[in-house]
Amino acid sequence: MTATEQNILDIRQILDLLPHRYPFLLVDRVVDYTPLESIEAYKNVTMNEPFFQGHFPGIPVMPGVLIMEALAQAGGLLVLKSTDMPLEDKLFLFTGMEKVRFRKPVYPGDKLELKCRLIRHKLKLWKMEGKAYVDGVLAAEAEMTAAIMNKEDM
């Protein structure tokens, strides 16, 4: 296995790491990651997405909140691949988003490229920058904060 192959996560590996399932799993593949630094992933946006039925009929646009969720899931994968903490009884939850900006609509047929970069972390708290692109053009961006929580405390 090459170093590049080790930094790729296919859908089965993503399902092993994230608790999300259809229709809320919004990362199809991780194409590269460096623990404690960054991750690159993507979501293939198709007309079959359930949200396109109502957002908006005749002019399907991916909801911005779901673009942010896709970035959050990619960021979650980065954190999960960056910690050696036992995670069986843990849940990774986003606690805030700042500087959220939507720059370009995302449509069916687009490949939503998700890039997150770790800004800092301390104990169970993580802060990262997330950017979503379509065809190399920035579609959305945000700074996100998150925490690893005990499931029993939920």
DSSP file with accessible surface (Angstrom, degrees, kcal/mol):
  #  RESIDUE AA STRUCTURE BP1 BP2  ACC     N-H-->O    O-->H-N    N-H-->O    O-->H-N    TCO  KAPPA ALPHA  PHI   PSI    X-CA   Y-CA   Z-CA
    1    1 A M              0   0  171      0, 0.0     2,-0.1     0, 0.0     0, 0.0   0.000 360.0 360.0 360.0 130.0    0.0    0.0    0.0
    2    2 A T     >  -     0   0   79      1,-0.1     4,-1.6     0, 0.0     0, 0.0  -0.372 360.0-107.8 -81.4 165.6    1.4    3.4   -1.0
    3    3 A A  H  > S+     0   0   67      1,-0.2     4,-0.7     2,-0.2    -1,-0.1   0.881 120.9  54.5 -59.7 -36.6    1.4    6.4    1.3
    4    4 A T  H >4 S+     0   0   94      1,-0.2     3,-1.2     2,-0.2    -1,-0.2   0.928 104.9  51.9 -65.0 -43.3   -1.3    8.0   -0.9
    5    5 A E  H >4 S+     0   0  106      1,-0.3     3,-1.2     2,-0.2    -1,-0.2   0.839 104.4  58.3 -62.5 -30.9   -3.6    4.9   -0.6
    6    6 A Q  H 3< S+     0   0  111     -4,-1.6    -1,-0.3     1,-0.2    -2,-0.2   0.726 102.6  54.2 -70.5 -20.9   -3.3    5.2    3.2
    7    7 A N  T << S+     0   0   42     -3,-1.2     2,-0.4    -4,-0.7    -1,-0.2   0.116  92.1  90.1-101.7  19.2   -4.7    8.7    3.1
    8    8 A I    <   -     0   0   41     -3,-1.2     2,-0.5    24,-0.1    23,-0.2  -0.931  55.9-163.5-113.9 139.4   -7.9    7.8    1.2
    9    9 A L  B     -A   30   0A   4     21,-1.8    21,-2.6    -2,-0.4     2,-0.1  -0.990   7.7-157.1-121.7 123.8  -11.1    6.8    2.8
   10   10 A D     >  -     0   0   31     -2,-0.5     4,-2.4    19,-0.2     3,-0.3  -0.341  40.7 -89.2 -87.9 179.3  -13.8    5.0    0.7
   11   11 A I  H  > S+     0   0   67      1,-0.2     4,-2.6     2,-0.2     5,-0.2   0.864 125.9  55.1 -62.2 -34.9  -17.5    5.0    1.6
   12   12 A R  H  > S+     0   0  169      1,-0.2     4,-1.4     2,-0.2    -1,-0.2   0.923 110.3  45.7 -65.0 -40.8  -17.2    1.8    3.7
   13   13 A Q  H  > S+     0   0   81     -3,-0.3     4,-1.1     2,-0.2    -2,-0.2   0.879 111.7  52.3 -69.1 -37.1  -14.4    3.4    5.9
   14   14 A I  H >X S+     0   0    0     -4,-2.4     4,-3.1     1,-0.2     3,-0.7   0.931 107.6  52.0 -63.2 -43.2  -16.4    6.6    6.2
   15   15 A L  H 3< S+     0   0   52     -4,-2.6    -1,-0.2     1,-0.3    -2,-0.2   0.824 106.6  54.7 -63.4 -30.9  -19.5    4.6    7.4
   16   16 A D  H 3< S+     0   0  140     -4,-1.4    -1,-0.3    -5,-0.2    -2,-0.2   0.790 117.0  36.4 -70.3 -27.4  -17.2    3.0   10.0
   17   17 A L  H << S+     0   0   54     -4,-1.1    -2,-0.2    -3,-0.7    -3,-0.1   0.847 111.9  55.9 -94.6 -41.4  -16.2    6.4   11.3
   18   18 A L     <  -     0   0   10     -4,-3.1    -1,-0.1    -5,-0.1     7,-0.0  -0.756  64.2-147.3 -98.2 144.4  -19.3    8.6   11.1
   19   19 A P        +     0   0   85      0, 0.0    -1,-0.1     0, 0.0     6,-0.1   0.630  66.6 111.1 -79.7 -12.0  -22.7    7.8   12.6
   20   20 A H        -     0   0   49      4,-0.1     2,-0.3     3,-0.0    -2,-0.1  -0.301  44.2-179.4 -65.9 147.9  -24.5    9.5    9.7
   21   21 A R    >   -     0   0  126      1,-0.0     3,-2.8     5,-0.0     4,-0.3  -0.880  36.1 -25.2-138.7 168.6  -26.6    7.4    7.3
   22   22 A Y  T 3  S+     0   0  177      1,-0.4     4,-0.1    -2,-0.3    -1,-0.0  -0.278 124.1  20.3 -53.5 137.9  -28.7    8.1    4.2
   23   23 A P  T 3  S+     0   0   67      0, 0.0    -1,-0.4     0, 0.0    -3,-0.0  -0.938 131.4  45.1 -94.5  16.4  -30.0   10.7    3.6
   24   24 A F  S <  S+     0   0   96     -3,-2.8     2,-0.6     2,-0.0    -2,-0.2   0.496  78.9 103.1-104.2  -2.4  -27.8   12.6    5.9
   25   25 A L        +     0   0   24     -4,-0.3    45,-0.1     1,-0.1   -10,-0.0  -0.719  44.0 175.8 -78.1 118.9  -24.3   11.2    5.1
   26   26 A L        +     0   0    2     -2,-0.6     2,-0.4    43,-0.1    -1,-0.1   0.120  49.6  80.5-119.8  20.8  -22.8   14.0    2.9
   27   27 A V        +     0   0    0      1,-0.1    16,-0.2    46,-0.1     3,-0.1  -0.993  45.0 177.3-126.6 123.1  -19.3   12.8    2.3
   28   28 A D        -     0   0   47     14,-2.7     2,-0.3    -2,-0.4    15,-0.2   0.776  67.1  -4.2 -92.3 -33.1  -18.8   10.2   -0.5
   29   29 A R  E     - B   0  42A  87     13,-1.4    13,-2.2   -19,-0.1     2,-0.5  -0.977  52.6-136.8-161.8 145.0  -15.0    9.9   -0.4
   30   30 A V  E     -AB   9  41A   0    -21,-2.6   -21,-1.8    -2,-0.3    11,-0.3  -0.947  17.7-176.0-103.8 123.4  -11.9   11.3    1.3
   31   31 A V  E     -     0   0A  57      9,-2.1     2,-0.3    -2,-0.5    10,-0.2   0.655  66.9  -5.6 -96.3 -17.2   -9.1   11.8   -1.3
   32   32 A D  E     + B   0  40A  56      8,-1.6     8,-3.0   -23,-0.1    -1,-0.3  -0.919  59.4 173.3-170.9 144.6   -6.4   12.9    1.1
   33   33 A Y  E     - B   0  39A  20     -2,-0.3     6,-0.2     6,-0.2    -3,-0.0  -0.978  16.7-159.2-153.1 152.0   -5.8   13.7    4.7
   34   34 A T  E >>  - B   0  38A  47      4,-2.9     3,-2.2    -2,-0.3     4,-1.6  -0.979  37.4-115.1-127.6 112.2   -2.9   14.5    7.0
   35   35 A P  T 34 S+     0   0   60      0, 0.0    47,-0.1     0, 0.0    44,-0.1  -0.181  98.4   9.7 -50.6 140.8   -3.7   13.9   10.7
   36   36 A L  T 34 S+     0   0   86     42,-0.4    43,-0.1     1,-0.2    46,-0.0   0.560 131.3  56.2  65.0  11.6   -3.7   17.1   12.8
   37   37 A E  T <4 S-     0   0  117     -3,-2.2    81,-3.1     1,-0.3     2,-0.3   0.576 102.9 -31.8-130.1 -69.9   -3.5   19.2    9.6
   38   38 A S  E  <  -BC  34 117A  38     -4,-1.6    -4,-2.9    79,-0.2     2,-0.3  -0.971  35.5-151.5-157.6 167.3   -6.1   18.9    6.8
   39   39 A I  E     -BC  33 116A   1     77,-2.2    77,-2.0    -2,-0.3     2,-0.4  -0.989   3.7-159.8-146.4 146.5   -8.5   16.8    4.8
   40   40 A E  E     +BC  32 115A  74     -8,-3.0    -9,-2.1    -2,-0.3    -8,-1.6  -0.998  28.0 149.3-127.9 127.1   -9.9   16.8    1.3
   41   41 A A  E     -BC  30 114A   4     73,-2.7    73,-3.1    -2,-0.4     2,-0.3  -0.830  25.7-141.6-142.2 178.0  -13.1   15.0    0.5
   42   42 A Y  E     -BC  29 113A  43    -13,-2.2   -14,-2.7    -2,-0.3   -13,-1.4  -0.993   8.4-153.1-150.3 159.3  -16.0   15.3   -1.9
   43   43 A K  E     - C   0 112A  13     69,-2.1    69,-3.0    -2,-0.3     2,-0.7  -0.999  19.8-140.9-126.6 122.0  -19.8   14.9   -2.2
   44   44 A N  E     - C   0 111A  69     -2,-0.4     2,-0.6    67,-0.2    67,-0.2  -0.793  20.4-147.1 -81.9 116.6  -21.3   14.1   -5.6
   45   45 A V        -     0   0    3     65,-2.7    64,-3.0    -2,-0.7     2,-0.3  -0.791  23.0-179.6 -90.6 120.1  -24.5   16.1   -5.7
   46   46 A T    >   -     0   0   56     -2,-0.6     3,-1.8    62,-0.2    65,-0.0  -0.836  42.4-116.3-119.9 160.5  -27.2   14.4   -7.6
   47   47 A M  T 3  S+     0   0  112     -2,-0.3     5,-0.1     1,-0.3    -1,-0.1   0.703 109.3  73.0 -65.5 -16.5  -30.8   15.2   -8.6
   48   48 A N  T 3   +     0   0  140      4,-0.1    -1,-0.3     3,-0.0     5,-0.1   0.509  65.8 120.4 -78.2  -3.9  -31.8   12.2   -6.5
   49   49 A E    X   -     0   0   16     -3,-1.8     3,-1.4     1,-0.1     4,-0.4  -0.413  68.2-133.0 -61.5 133.3  -31.1   14.1   -3.2
   50   50 A P  G >  S+     0   0   45      0, 0.0     3,-1.3     0, 0.0     4,-0.3   0.824 100.2  63.9 -62.6 -27.7  -34.3   14.2   -1.2
   51   51 A F  G >> S+     0   0   36      1,-0.3     3,-1.1     2,-0.2     4,-1.0   0.739  86.7  71.9 -70.4 -20.7  -33.9   18.0   -0.4
   52   52 A F  G <4 S+     0   0    7     -3,-1.4    -1,-0.3     1,-0.2     7,-0.1   0.728  81.0  74.2 -69.3 -16.4  -34.2   18.9   -4.1
   53   53 A Q  G <4 S+     0   0  166     -3,-1.3    -1,-0.2    -4,-0.4    -2,-0.2   0.856 117.1  15.7 -61.9 -33.0  -37.9   18.1   -4.1
   54   54 A G  T <4 S+     0   0   54     -3,-1.1     2,-0.3    -4,-0.3    -1,-0.2   0.405 104.7  90.7-122.7   3.6  -38.6   21.3   -2.1
   55   55 A H  S  < S-     0   0   53     -4,-1.0     6,-1.9     1,-0.3    -1,-0.2  -0.689 118.6 -27.5-135.3  84.3  -35.5   23.4   -2.5
   56   56 A F    >   -     0   0  105      4,-0.4     3,-2.1    -2,-0.3    -1,-0.3   0.711  68.8-138.0-118.6 141.6  -36.5   24.8   -4.9
   57   57 A P  T 3  S+     0   0   99      0, 0.0    -4,-0.1     0, 0.0    -1,-0.1  -0.252  98.1   7.1 -56.4 125.8  -39.0   23.2   -7.4
   58   58 A G  T 3  S+     0   0   80     -3,-0.0    -3,-0.0     1,-0.0     0, 0.0   0.168 132.7  56.2  89.5 -23.4  -37.8   24.0  -10.9
   59   59 A I  S <  S-     0   0  113     -3,-2.1     2,-0.3    -7,-0.1    -1,-0.0  -0.616  79.1-160.4-137.5  75.4  -34.6   25.6   -9.7
   60   60 A P        +     0   0   31      0, 0.0     2,-0.4     0, 0.0    -4,-0.4  -0.436  17.6 169.6 -68.7 121.5  -32.8   22.9   -7.6
   61   61 A V        -     0   0   29     -6,-1.9    46,-0.2    -2,-0.3    -2,-0.1  -1.000  37.8-116.3-130.7 131.5  -30.2   24.5   -5.3
   62   62 A M        -     0   0    3     44,-3.3    44,-0.4    -2,-0.4     5,-0.1  -0.512  41.5-108.6 -66.7 128.0  -28.4   22.6   -2.5
   63   63 A P    >>  -     0   0   15      0, 0.0     4,-1.5     0, 0.0     3,-0.8  -0.325  18.5-131.8 -60.0 136.8  -29.3   24.2    0.8
   64   64 A G  H 3> S+     0   0   23      1,-0.3     4,-2.4     2,-0.2     5,-0.2   0.865 106.1  60.0 -58.1 -36.9  -26.5   26.2    2.3
   65   65 A V  H 3> S+     0   0  106      1,-0.2     4,-2.0     2,-0.2    -1,-0.3   0.862 104.8  50.1 -63.2 -30.4  -27.0   24.5    5.7
   66   66 A L  H <> S+     0   0   25     -3,-0.8     4,-2.3     2,-0.2    -1,-0.2   0.817 106.0  54.8 -78.4 -28.6  -26.3   21.1    4.0
   67   67 A I  H  X S+     0   0    5     -4,-1.5     4,-2.2     2,-0.2    -2,-0.2   0.934 110.2  47.6 -64.0 -42.8  -23.1   22.5    2.4
   68   68 A M  H  X S+     0   0   10     -4,-2.4     4,-2.6     1,-0.2    -2,-0.2   0.903 110.2  52.3 -64.1 -39.1  -22.1   23.4    6.0
   69   69 A E  H  X S+     0   0   48     -4,-2.0     4,-2.6     2,-0.2    -1,-0.2   0.909 107.1  52.3 -63.6 -40.1  -23.1   20.0    7.2
   70   70 A A  H  X S+     0   0    0     -4,-2.3     4,-2.3     2,-0.2    -2,-0.2   0.929 111.3  47.1 -61.8 -43.2  -20.9   18.4    4.5
   71   71 A L  H  X S+     0   0    0     -4,-2.2     4,-2.8     1,-0.2    -2,-0.2   0.910 110.9  52.4 -62.5 -41.2  -18.0   20.5    5.6
   72   72 A A  H  X S+     0   0    4     -4,-2.6     4,-2.6     2,-0.2    -2,-0.2   0.908 109.0  49.4 -62.7 -40.8  -18.7   19.6    9.2
   73   73 A Q  H  X S+     0   0    3     -4,-2.6     4,-2.3     2,-0.2    -1,-0.2   0.918 111.4  48.7 -66.0 -41.1  -18.7   15.9    8.4
   74   74 A A  H  X S+     0   0    0     -4,-2.3     4,-2.1     2,-0.2    -2,-0.2   0.935 112.5  49.1 -62.8 -43.2  -15.4   16.2    6.5
   75   75 A G  H  X S+     0   0    0     -4,-2.8     4,-2.4     1,-0.2    -2,-0.2   0.895 108.1  54.4 -62.3 -38.2  -14.0   18.1    9.5
   76   76 A G  H  X S+     0   0    1     -4,-2.6     4,-2.9     1,-0.2    -1,-0.2   0.908 106.3  51.4 -61.5 -41.4  -15.3   15.4   11.8
   77   77 A L  H  X S+     0   0    0     -4,-2.3     4,-2.1     2,-0.2    -1,-0.2   0.907 107.8  53.1 -62.2 -40.2  -13.4   12.8    9.8
   78   78 A L  H  < S+     0   0    1     -4,-2.1     4,-0.5     2,-0.2   -42,-0.4   0.947 111.9  44.9 -59.5 -47.2  -10.2   14.8   10.1
   79   79 A V  H >X S+     0   0    0     -4,-2.4     3,-1.6     1,-0.2     4,-0.9   0.939 111.4  52.3 -64.0 -44.8  -10.6   14.9   13.9
   80   80 A L  H 3< S+     0   0   24     -4,-2.9     3,-0.3     1,-0.3    -1,-0.2   0.848 112.4  45.8 -62.3 -31.9  -11.4   11.2   14.1
   81   81 A K  T 3< S+     0   0   74     -4,-2.1    -1,-0.3    -5,-0.2    -2,-0.2   0.483 112.5  54.0 -86.8  -2.0   -8.3   10.4   12.1
   82   82 A S  T <4 S+     0   0   18     -3,-1.6     2,-0.4    -4,-0.5    -2,-0.2   0.475  96.6  71.9-108.3  -7.4   -6.2   12.8   14.2
   83   83 A T     <  -     0   0   30     -4,-0.9   -47,-0.0    -3,-0.3     0, 0.0  -0.858  53.4-161.6-114.7 148.1   -7.0   11.5   17.7
   84   84 A D        +     0   0  159     -2,-0.4    -1,-0.1     2,-0.1    -4,-0.1   0.266  55.9 124.2-103.7   9.5   -5.9    8.4   19.5
   85   85 A M  S    S-     0   0   47      1,-0.1     2,-0.2     2,-0.1    -2,-0.1  -0.446  76.1-104.5 -66.2 135.6   -8.7    8.8   22.0
   86   86 A P        -     0   0   86      0, 0.0     3,-0.1     0, 0.0    -1,-0.1  -0.468  38.8-172.0 -61.2 130.6  -10.9    5.7   22.2
   87   87 A L    >   +     0   0   46     -2,-0.2     3,-1.8     1,-0.1    -2,-0.1   0.381  51.1 104.6-112.6   3.8  -14.1    6.7   20.4
   88   88 A E  T 3  S+     0   0  157      1,-0.3    -1,-0.1     3,-0.0     0, 0.0   0.875  95.2  31.0 -57.3 -39.4  -16.6    3.9   21.0
   89   89 A D  T 3  S+     0   0   74     -3,-0.1    62,-3.0    62,-0.0    63,-0.4   0.107 108.1  95.4-106.1  22.5  -18.6    5.8   23.6
   90   90 A K  E <   -D  150   0A  37     -3,-1.8     2,-0.4    60,-0.3    60,-0.2  -0.759  51.7-161.0-114.3 159.3  -18.0    9.3   22.0
   91   91 A L  E     -D  149   0A  46     58,-2.6    58,-3.4    -2,-0.3     2,-0.7  -0.998  17.1-136.8-137.6 137.5  -19.8   11.6   19.6
   92   92 A F  E     +D  148   0A  36     -2,-0.4     2,-0.4    56,-0.2    56,-0.2  -0.858  30.3 179.5 -97.8 116.3  -18.2   14.4   17.6
   93   93 A L  E     -D  147   0A  59     54,-2.7    54,-2.7    -2,-0.7     2,-0.3  -0.961  27.6-126.7-124.3 135.5  -20.5   17.5   17.7
   94   94 A F  E     -D  146   0A  57     -2,-0.4    52,-0.3    52,-0.2     3,-0.1  -0.584  20.2-174.4 -78.4 136.7  -20.1   20.9   16.2
   95   95 A T  E     -     0   0A  91     50,-2.4     2,-0.3     1,-0.3    51,-0.2   0.537  60.6  -5.7-109.4 -12.1  -20.5   23.7   18.7
   96   96 A G  E     -D  145   0A  27     49,-1.5    49,-2.6     2,-0.0     2,-0.4  -0.959  45.7-150.4-175.7 157.9  -20.3   26.7   16.4
   97   97 A M  E     -D  144   0A  69     -2,-0.3     2,-0.3    47,-0.2    47,-0.2  -0.993  20.5-179.6-137.9 133.8  -19.7   28.2   13.0
   98   98 A E  E     +D  143   0A  98     45,-3.1    45,-3.0    -2,-0.4     3,-0.1  -0.891  61.2  22.6-128.9 161.4  -18.4   31.6   12.4
   99   99 A K  E    S+     0   0A 133     -2,-0.3     2,-0.3    43,-0.2    -1,-0.1   0.839  76.0 178.6  53.3  37.3  -17.6   33.7    9.3
  100  100 A V  E     +     0   0A  41     -3,-0.2     2,-0.4    42,-0.1    42,-0.2  -0.568   1.7 173.4 -73.4 129.1  -20.0   31.6    7.2
  101  101 A R  E     -D  141   0A 134     40,-2.4    40,-2.2    -2,-0.3     2,-0.5  -0.998  24.5-153.4-140.0 135.7  -20.2   32.8    3.7
  102  102 A F  E     +D  140   0A 109     -2,-0.4    38,-0.3    38,-0.2    37,-0.1  -0.947  20.3 168.0-108.4 122.8  -22.0   31.4    0.6
  103  103 A R        +     0   0  140     36,-3.1    37,-0.2    -2,-0.5    36,-0.2   0.701  61.6  15.5-107.8 -27.5  -20.3   32.4   -2.6
  104  104 A K  S    S-     0   0   60     35,-1.7    -1,-0.3    33,-0.1    33,-0.0  -0.983  77.1-109.4-154.1 134.9  -21.8   30.2   -5.3
  105  105 A P        -     0   0   61      0, 0.0     2,-0.5     0, 0.0    35,-0.0  -0.309  27.3-137.6 -64.8 152.1  -24.9   28.1   -5.6
  106  106 A V        -     0   0    0    -44,-0.4   -44,-3.3    33,-0.1     3,-0.0  -0.964  25.2-172.9-114.3 128.3  -24.4   24.3   -5.8
  107  107 A Y    >   -     0   0   94     -2,-0.5     3,-2.1   -46,-0.2   -62,-0.2  -0.749  36.0 -77.1-118.3 163.1  -26.6   22.4   -8.3
  108  108 A P  T 3  S+     0   0   36      0, 0.0   -62,-0.2     0, 0.0    -1,-0.1  -0.307 118.8  35.6 -56.3 139.5  -27.3   18.7   -9.1
  109  109 A G  T 3  S+     0   0   70    -64,-3.0     2,-0.2     1,-0.4   -63,-0.1   0.201  90.7 123.1  96.8 -13.8  -24.4   17.3  -11.1
  110  110 A D    <   -     0   0   27     -3,-2.1   -65,-2.7   -65,-0.1     2,-0.7  -0.485  59.5-137.2 -79.0 149.4  -21.8   19.3   -9.2
  111  111 A K  E     -C   44   0A  88    -67,-0.2     2,-0.8    -2,-0.2    24,-0.5  -0.946  20.0-148.1-102.7 109.8  -18.9   17.7   -7.4
  112  112 A L  E     -CE  43 134A   0    -69,-3.0   -69,-2.1    -2,-0.7     2,-0.5  -0.746   9.4-154.2 -84.8 108.9  -18.7   19.5   -4.0
  113  113 A E  E     -CE  42 133A  55     20,-3.2    20,-2.6    -2,-0.8     2,-0.5  -0.773   8.2-157.9 -88.9 125.7  -15.1   19.5   -3.0
  114  114 A L  E     +CE  41 132A   0    -73,-3.1   -73,-2.7    -2,-0.5     2,-0.4  -0.904  13.1 178.0-111.8 123.9  -14.7   19.8    0.8
  115  115 A K  E     +CE  40 131A  77     16,-2.8    16,-3.0    -2,-0.5     2,-0.4  -0.990   0.6 179.2-130.5 124.7  -11.4   21.1    2.3
  116  116 A C  E     -CE  39 130A   3    -77,-2.0   -77,-2.2    -2,-0.4     2,-0.4  -0.975   7.6-166.7-125.8 141.6  -10.9   21.5    6.0
  117  117 A R  E     -CE  38 129A 117     12,-2.7    12,-2.9    -2,-0.4     2,-0.3  -0.995  25.2-122.0-128.4 127.9   -7.7   22.7    7.8
  118  118 A L  E     - E   0 128A  20    -81,-3.1    10,-0.3    -2,-0.4     3,-0.1  -0.531  24.9-178.4 -70.2 127.5   -7.2   22.4   11.5
  119  119 A I  E     -     0   0A  51      8,-2.8     2,-0.3     1,-0.4     9,-0.2   0.856  63.1 -40.5 -89.6 -48.8   -6.6   25.8   13.1
  120  120 A R  E     - E   0 127A 154      7,-1.7     7,-2.8     2,-0.0    -1,-0.4  -0.976  49.5-159.2-168.7 162.5   -6.1   24.5   16.7
  121  121 A H  E     - E   0 126A  83     -2,-0.3     2,-0.3     5,-0.2     5,-0.2  -0.990   3.6-174.1-150.3 150.5   -7.2   22.0   19.2
  122  122 A K  E >   - E   0 125A 160      3,-2.4     3,-2.6    -2,-0.3     2,-0.1  -0.940  64.4 -46.4-146.7 120.0   -7.0   21.7   23.0
  123  123 A L  T 3  S-     0   0  148     -2,-0.3     0, 0.0     1,-0.3     0, 0.0  -0.321 127.4 -13.5  56.8-116.4   -8.2   18.6   24.9
  124  124 A K  T 3  S+     0   0   83     -2,-0.1    24,-1.6    -3,-0.1     2,-0.4   0.408 117.9  94.1 -96.0   2.5  -11.7   17.8   23.4
  125  125 A L  E <   -EF 122 147A 107     -3,-2.6    -3,-2.4    22,-0.2     2,-0.4  -0.820  50.9-176.5-103.3 137.3  -12.2   21.1   21.6
  126  126 A W  E     -EF 121 146A   9     20,-2.7    20,-2.4    -2,-0.4     2,-0.4  -0.979   9.6-167.8-133.4 140.6  -11.3   21.6   17.9
  127  127 A K  E     +EF 120 145A  31     -7,-2.8    -8,-2.8    -2,-0.4    -7,-1.7  -0.996  18.2 165.2-128.7 134.0  -11.3   24.6   15.6
  128  128 A M  E     -EF 118 144A   0     16,-2.7    16,-3.3    -2,-0.4     2,-0.5  -0.963  34.6-122.5-145.4 161.2  -11.0   24.4   11.8
  129  129 A E  E     -EF 117 143A  52    -12,-2.9   -12,-2.7    -2,-0.3     2,-0.4  -0.893  29.3-165.2-101.8 132.6  -11.4   26.3    8.6
  130  130 A G  E     +EF 116 142A   0     12,-3.2    12,-2.2    -2,-0.5     2,-0.4  -0.971   9.2 179.9-122.8 138.5  -13.7   24.7    6.0
  131  131 A K  E     -EF 115 141A  54    -16,-3.0   -16,-2.8    -2,-0.4     2,-0.4  -1.000  10.8-158.3-136.4 136.7  -14.1   25.6    2.4
  132  132 A A  E     -EF 114 140A   0      8,-3.1     7,-3.6    -2,-0.4     8,-1.7  -0.951  15.2-173.5-115.8 133.3  -16.3   24.0   -0.3
  133  133 A Y  E     -EF 113 138A  49    -20,-2.6   -20,-3.2    -2,-0.4     2,-0.4  -0.899  18.6-160.3-125.0 152.5  -15.5   24.3   -4.0
  134  134 A V  E >  S-EF 112 137A   0      3,-2.3     3,-2.3    -2,-0.3   -22,-0.1  -0.992  87.1 -15.5-128.7 122.2  -17.2   23.4   -7.3
  135  135 A D  T 3  S-     0   0  128    -24,-0.5     3,-0.1    -2,-0.4    -1,-0.1   0.872 129.3 -54.5  52.1  38.9  -14.9   23.2  -10.3
  136  136 A G  T 3  S+     0   0   56      1,-0.2     2,-0.5   -23,-0.0    -1,-0.3   0.462 113.3 119.4  79.7  -0.6  -12.2   25.0   -8.3
  137  137 A V  E <  S- F   0 134A  77     -3,-2.3    -3,-2.3     1,-0.0    -1,-0.2  -0.859  72.5-111.4-102.3 129.9  -14.5   28.0   -7.5
  138  138 A L  E     + F   0 133A  42     -2,-0.5    -5,-0.3    -5,-0.2     3,-0.1  -0.388  38.7 171.5 -61.4 123.4  -15.2   28.7   -3.8
  139  139 A A  E     -     0   0A   0     -7,-3.6   -36,-3.1     1,-0.4   -35,-1.7   0.750  63.4  -9.6-102.1 -35.1  -18.9   28.0   -3.1
  140  140 A A  E     -DF 102 132A   0     -8,-1.7    -8,-3.1   -38,-0.3    -1,-0.4  -0.986  57.7-173.7-161.4 157.4  -18.9   28.3    0.7
  141  141 A E  E     +DF 101 131A  38    -40,-2.2   -40,-2.4    -2,-0.3     2,-0.3  -0.986   9.1 159.4-154.1 157.7  -16.6   28.8    3.7
  142  142 A A  E     - F   0 130A   4    -12,-2.2   -12,-3.2    -2,-0.3     2,-0.5  -0.968  37.8-118.0-168.0 159.8  -16.7   28.9    7.5
  143  143 A E  E     -DF  98 129A  37    -45,-3.0   -45,-3.1    -2,-0.3     2,-0.4  -0.949  40.0-164.5-103.0 131.2  -14.7   28.6   10.7
  144  144 A M  E     -DF  97 128A   0    -16,-3.3   -16,-2.7    -2,-0.5     2,-0.3  -0.932  13.6-163.0-123.5 141.0  -16.1   25.7   12.7
  145  145 A T  E     +DF  96 127A  37    -49,-2.6   -50,-2.4    -2,-0.4   -49,-1.5  -0.926  17.9 169.4-119.0 147.8  -15.6   24.6   16.3
  146  146 A A  E     -DF  94 126A   1    -20,-2.4   -20,-2.7    -2,-0.3     2,-0.3  -0.959  18.6-148.9-151.6 166.0  -16.5   21.2   17.7
  147  147 A A  E     -DF  93 125A   5    -54,-2.7   -54,-2.7    -2,-0.3     2,-0.6  -0.988  20.7-125.2-140.6 148.3  -16.1   19.0   20.7
  148  148 A I  E     -D   92   0A   2    -24,-1.6     2,-0.3    -2,-0.3   -56,-0.2  -0.873  40.4-170.7 -91.7 120.6  -15.8   15.3   21.3
  149  149 A M  E     -D   91   0A  71    -58,-3.4   -58,-2.6    -2,-0.6     2,-0.4  -0.804  27.5-109.3-114.9 154.0  -18.6   14.4   23.8
  150  150 A N  E >   -D   90   0A  29     -2,-0.3     3,-1.3   -60,-0.2     4,-0.3  -0.657  23.9-138.3 -76.9 131.7  -19.4   11.3   25.8
  151  151 A K  G >  S+     0   0  108    -62,-3.0     3,-1.7    -2,-0.4    -1,-0.1   0.878 102.8  60.3 -58.9 -35.9  -22.6    9.7   24.4
  152  152 A E  G 3  S+     0   0  156    -63,-0.4    -1,-0.3     1,-0.3   -62,-0.1   0.735  99.1  57.6 -67.2 -19.3  -23.9    9.1   28.0
  153  153 A D  G <         0   0  105     -3,-1.3    -1,-0.3     0, 0.0    -2,-0.2   0.484 360.0 360.0 -86.7  -2.1  -23.8   12.9   28.6
  154  154 A M    <         0   0  126     -3,-1.7    -3,-0.0    -4,-0.3     0, 0.0  -0.423 360.0 360.0 -80.4 360.0  -26.1   13.5   25.7
